[in-house]
Amino acid sequence: MVTALLSMLIVLGLTACSKNEGQQQTAASGPGHEKEVKLVGYLIGEAPKGMPQVLQAINEKLKKDINATIELNYIGWNDVASKYPLVMASGQDVDFIFAADWNFYVSEATKGAFYPLSQALLEQYMPRHMAAMAPDALRAADVNGTPYMVPTSSPDRKVNVALFRKDVMEKAGMKEITKFSEIEPYLAEIKRDYPGMIPLNLDSQYDLPIPFAYLMLEKFAWFTAPFDSGDPLAQGITADMEDPEARMLSMTEEPILGWQKEAAYRMKDWYDKGYVNKNPYANNIRSKDQFCSGKSGIAFGNSIDMMNVFMSCEEQGIDVYPFPMLYPSGKSAESSWLNNGVAVAASSKNPERTLEALDLIMEEPSYAYLAYYGIEGVHYTITPEGTVGLPEGVTSESNTYPPDAAGFWFVNKNLFKPVANWTESYKELQERIQPLLEPTPLVGFLFNSDQVKSEIATLKNVSTQYAQPIYIGAVEDVDVAFDTLVQHLKKAGIDRVKTEVQQQATEYIASR
């Protein structure tokens, strides 16, 4: 009896201790965090090799601060158009996802895929971010009067850019590049003397329409993704981004159609000469990731995500020549507030905790450095001069967590110190592009596709079948290919879509 009583007292004592320890653990993360939660997130791209180690470090901090952890998933560039909407429509566990005006934000918001936000809600659960973000940013995210994404507090100042190898340019007799349409000597030199290198080694999602887009930009200030679908691979409604009246143009009508044909003739010529990889649809490796290794003759990206390419190439003795993607005026549009951001899924079981986690990741310096640069001493170091550098023995090529590579593009980059190992050519590019960025009339215009959803879906399907082969030059006859494309686009309702886009664009310009 005594033994049984002693056993019971011991059990009760252990239980009490266990409860006290649990209370102490949750107390560290504050009230409302008693229950531990796992937050499921989706980013765009591919996880760097060092991601598991970095995510573990982030989760250790989140567990302590708000009693939460993150399970992170990635949607590859080649799967974005198909998988992103499926993830949001599937009803599976998802708490947050990368969101941007160029990445189906409006179409998914109007479907009810995202959790509705408000200033009061964000001030309660994201106080750091609301203090850092300009009020205009949240207003820019309004869809039918409600914001459904959290924009970054530090919009990128960047341009799209193509990188060329200076050694190849020299062999081709080229000192500079002023027009993308005049790069054939470079492409021919690679084809002739670099057997392991493909001049235009395009991937299936990001790169595929880019050379075509460069050629089109020689004609007008083209917004490379149609306003209706926001899909760079699709045909639809576009405009001259510098036009103050925002006159919309169907890609089936002149002068756009004629300019597209000119670009298509050149792409076909390059494809037929073997300058373009024969089947970009089967390639999921971006050109920038095969450039320094000598497998791709040109790298396509933007002036931020190319930073590590500059450094990796320099470490391998390769000098690069950057060619910015500018309008005929020599300018480029400033990024909108919605160029990088994050949305909470409408199906999230823990929206408040999700916002708290995002507040830390986006604005608390120790979290932001982890998400963007990795673990100090392993992936980066702070030099005695107060700049961000690489630890001893780590190169840009061997770094398992390169900056900007993990998809946390929405963190507050104003928190970061200058980078120590920027190459001279990268510094020159940064200095060159800053004065070229301009606030264009249509930056920030969000098209609400509610009235023409079915037409836009059909336009995208038509584009996949009939337009994408044109972009890479894989058609037998350019004129016949466009006749077929235009016929199907007309049948799909592109003229009705144009009317709807024009009405909303006119209202947007008037409101500004």
N, C-alpha and C positions, 0 to 999 in steps of 0.2 A: 504493500500500500504506500509506504514511504517512498519506495523507489519509483512507483508510478507518479506520485505527486511531484517528486523532484524532476522527473522527466518532463511532466507537463509544464512546470515552471521554467525549465530550460528552453522548451519550445516557444513558450510565450515571450520569454526574454529575447530569444533570437528573432522572433517575428517583429517585436517592438524595435529592435536595433535595425532590422532590415527596413522597416517603415521610415525610421528616422533618417537612415542613409539615403533612401529614395527622396525624402522631402528635402534633404540638403542638396541633392543633385539637381532637382527641378528648381529649387530656390535660386540657384545660380543663374538660371535663364529667365527668371521673372514669372509673375502670375500669368495664367493663361497658357502656360507651356507645360503643364503637368503631363500631358500625354505626348509621348514621342511619336513623330510622324515622319514618313518617308515621302519626299516630294519627287515626282517623276518629271524630268525636263527633256526637251528636244532642242538641239542646236543644228545649224547647217554646216555641212562639210564633212570632215573626217577627224576622229579623235587622234591627237598626237600620241606617239608611243609613251610619253611620260604622263599621260592623262590619269591612269589609275593611281599613281603616287600623289599627283596634285589633288585629285578628287578626295582621296583619303584625308589629306591635310585640310581641305575645305570642310569636309564633313566633321572632322574633329572639332573645328572651331564652331560650326553650326550647332553641333550637339551640345556644346557648352553654353552657347549664347541663347539659342531659342529651342533647344531640344528637338532638332530636326536633322535629317540627312537627305542627300540628293542621290537619286539614281539618274544617270545622264545617258541619253541616247542621241545618235546623230542621223540626220537625213543627208545622204550624199548628194553632191551637186547634180549627178546624173539622174537622181530620183526625185528631186524637189518638186517638179511639175506634177508628178503622179502621186508621190507618197505623202507630201505635206497635207493636201486636202483629205486624204484617206485617214491619216493619223487623227485629224480633228473630227472626222465624221464617224470614226469607228466606235466611239464610246469607251475605248479602253482607258486605263488609268493614265492620265496626263495632267500635270499641274501647270506647267509653263512651257512656252515655246518661243523661239526667236520670231520676231515680227518686224516687218518693214514695208514701206509703201511699194517697193519693187518686188515684194514676195507675198502677194495674194492677201495683203492686210484687209483691204476693203471687201473683197469678195468673201473672205472667211468671216469677217465681222457681220456682214449682212446675212450670212447663213445662221448666225447665232452661235458660232464656234467659240467665241471669246467671252470671258466674264466681263460684264459692264463695270466700268470704273467711275469714280467721281473724285473731285478735289478733296472732299471731306474724308473719304475712304483712304486715299493716298496720304493725306496729311497725318492720319492716325497710324497707318502701318508702314509708311515709307517717308518718315520725317526728314531723313538725311537727303534723300533724293529730291524731295519737293523744295528743300532749301537751296539745292544746287541747280535745279532745272528752271529755265525761263518759263514764265506763265504761258507764253505763246506756244510752247511745245505741246502742252496738254490740249490746248484749243485746236492745234493742227491735227490732233488725232481724232477729232469728233467725226463720227459717222452717224448721221441722223440725230445730231445733238448730243451724242454720248461717246466718250473716249473708250476704246477697247484695247489700247496698248499703252505701255509705259515707254515714252521715247527716251533716248539717251540724253544726258545733260551736257554732252560735249560732241555736237555734230562734227563729223569728219570734214576736214578741208583736204579734198583729194580730187584727182582726175583719173580716168582710165588711162592706161599706158601700155605700150608694147615695148619689149626689150629686144634689142639686136646685139649680136656679138661684133665688137669692133675689129677683131682679127679677120672675120669673114668679110666685113664691109671693106676692109683694106684690100683684101685679095680681089674683091669685086670692083675695085676702083671707085668706091663711094666714100666721100668724106662726111656727108651729112644726108639726112632724109627730110625732105620738106613735104612730100606727099606719099601717102601709103600706096597709091596707085602706081608709083614709080619704083617699087622695091624689087622688080623682077631680076635685075642683075644679082641681087643678094640671094634670091631664091634659086637662081640658076647656078650660082657658085656652090651652094650647098649640094644641090643635086649632082653636080659634076665632081666635086672633090671631097665630100664628106659622106661616105657611104652609110655610116651608122646613124645619120641625122636626117630627120624628115623636116623639110622647111616649115611647113604649117602642120604641126602634129596636134590636131584639135581633139578635145574631149567631147562627149555627147551632150553636155548641158551648158557649161559656161562658155567654152571657146567656140562652139559650133557656129553661132551667128556673128562672131566678133569681126573677122576680116571683112565680111560683107558690110557690117555696120561702119567700119572705118572708111570704106569706099563711099558709102552713102553720106557720111559726114563731110565729105569734100563738096557736097552739093548744098546742104542746108543744115541748120542747127537741129539735128534730128534727135528726138527722144527715142532711144533705141528699143524701149519696150512700149507697145501700144497702150494708150490710156485705158482702153476698155478692159483688157485682160491682165495687163501688167506682166505678160509673159514675153521675154525677149525672143523666144523661138516662134512666136505667133504673128500672123498678119492681123491688121485691125485698123484702128484710127490713130493718126499721129498729127503732129503740127510742128511748125518752126518754133522752137522754144524761145526765140528772141522776138517773136511777133507779139506786140502789145495787145492786139485784138484777139489773139488766141483762135485764129481761124483753123478749124479742124479739117483734116484731109484723110479720105479713105486711101489706103495703100493700093487700091485698084484704079485710082484716077490720076490724071496728070496734074502736076509734073512728077508726082511721086512714082508713078508706074514707069515712066521713061527712065528715071534715075535708077530705079531698081534693076531695070533691064541692063543698063550700062554696067552696073556693079556685077550683075549675073554673067554677062559676057566675059568679064575679066576673070571671075572666079572659075568659070568653065575652062578658060584657057589655062589657068594655073592647075586646075584639077587634071586636065588632059595631059599636061606636061609632067605630071607626077610630083607636083609641089605640095599637094594636100594628101594626108593619109586617106587611103581608099575607103575606110569604114569608120568614121568618127563615132557612129552610133554604138559601136562595140567597145569604145575606149572610155574608161572612167577616170583616167589620170590627166589632170590639167596640164597644159603646156608649160606653165611656170614651174611645175614640179619635175619636169624632164629637161629643163633648159640648161642648167649648170652641168648636168651629167652628159650633155652632148647628144641627146635624143630628139630634142625639139629645137628648131632653128630660131623661133620667135617665141617669147613668153608673153602671155596676155594676162592682165590683172589690173589692179589699181595702185596708186602711188603709196598706199599703206600696206596692202597685203603683199606687195613686191619687196618690201624692206629686207626681208631675210634672203631673198633671191640675190639682191645686190651684194650682200655680205658673203653669201655662200660662194658666188662666182669669183669674188675677189680673192677669197681664200684658196681657190683653185687656179688662180692666175688668169682669170677671164675678165677682160674689160668689157663693160656693157654700155650700150648707147640707148638711152630712153627716148621714146617718141610718144608724147602725150596725145591723147585723143581729144582734139579741140574742134570747135565750130569753125566755119569759114572766116568768122570775125576774129579768130585767134583767142576766143574766150571759151569758158566752160561754165556750166551751171554750178552754183553752190549746192551742197547737199541739203536736203530738206531736214526738218526736225525728225522726220520719220524714217530716215535712211537706215538707222539702226535702233532697235528697241526690243521689247519683250512683252508678250501677252500672257495672261492667265487663262487657262482653259475653262470654258463654261462648265465642264464636267468635274472640275477640281473639287475634291472633298475638303480641301484645306486652303481656300483662297487667301485668308488673312495671314497664315503662316508662310505661304508662298511669297506674298508681298514683303513680309519681314525679311525673308531670306534674300530676296532680290535687292532690298534696300542695303543690306550689308555687302553683297557682292558688287553692286554698282558703285557704292559711295564710301564704304569704309576702306581706307588705304590698304590695310593688311590683306583683306579679302580681294580687293581689286588687283593688287600685285600678284597674288596667287593665281587668280583666274586668267590674267593676261600674260604674265611673265613666268609663272611657275614658282618653284621653291627656291628661296634665296640660298646661295651656296651650291646648289645643284644645277639649276637652269639659268640663273642670272646672279649678278652680284652688284652691290653698290660700291663704286670705286672711291678712292680717297678724294677725288675731285667732285664727288657728289653726282656722278652720272651712272646710268644703267649699263653694265658691261657683262662679259661672260666670265665664269669661274675659270681658274687655271686648268688647262687641259681640255676645255670645252670649246668647240668651234661652232660657227653657225650651222655647218653641215651636220655635225654630230649631236647638236643640242636636241634632246628628245621632246622639248616643249618650247618651240620657237615662238617669239612674240606674235600676237595677232592670229595664231594658227588654230586656236581651240574653239573659235566661234563665239567667244564672249565679247563681241564687238560693241556691246551696249554699255560697257563699264565706263566710268568717268575718266577719260584719258588725261584730263587736266590735272589729275592727281600725280601723274608720273614725272619722274626726273628725266632730263635729256638722255638720249642714248649715246654711249661712248663710241661705239664702233660703226657708226654710219660711214659709208664710203664717201669719197669726195663727189662721185657722180650722183649719189643719192642726195647729198646735201645740196648740190647744184639744182637737182630736180625740184626739191622742196622749195628752194628759194625762187625758182623760176615760176612755179605754178601758183603760188599764193596770190600774186597780183592779177592772175588770169581768171580767177573765180568771180562770177557775177550773180546777183540775185535776179533770175529770169522770171518773167511774168507767170509762168505756169508751174514753177517749182512749188510743191506742196498741194497741187491740185489732186484731189482724190475723187475718182469716178465711182458713183454708186450704181452698181450693175443690176439692181433689183428688177428693173423693167425689161431687161434684155438678157437675162441669164442663159436661157436656152440657146439664143443666137450666138453668144460668146463661146459657149461650150462647143457648138458646132464649128465655129471659126477656128478654134484651137485644134479640133480634130482634122479639119481640112488642111490646116497649116502643117501638121505633122506629116501628112501623106504627100502634100504637093509643094509646100514652100521650103521645107528643110533641105530637100535635095538641091533646090535652086541655090540656097545659101552657100553650099560647099562646092557647087559647080558640077554635081553628079547628074546632069541631064543631057539628053542627046541633042535637043534643040531648044534654045532659050525661049524663043518666041512661042513655040507650041506649048512649052511648059507653063508660060505665063497665061496663055489663052485658057488652058485647062484650069489653072489656079483661080483666075478671075471669075470664070464661069461658076465654079463651086463656091467661091466667097459671096458672089451675088446671090446665089441660091440660098446660102446660109443666113442671109439677112444683114450683110455688112452695111447697107445703106440705112437701114433702120437704126443700127447701132450708132452710126455717125450722127444722125439727128439727135439721139439721146445724149451723146457725149458733147455735142456742140451746145446744146441747151444748158447743160451743167457747167461747161467751161465758161460760157458767157456770164452766167450767174456768179461764178467764182471770181472772174475778173472784175465784175461790177462791185462785188462785196469788198474787194481790196481797195 
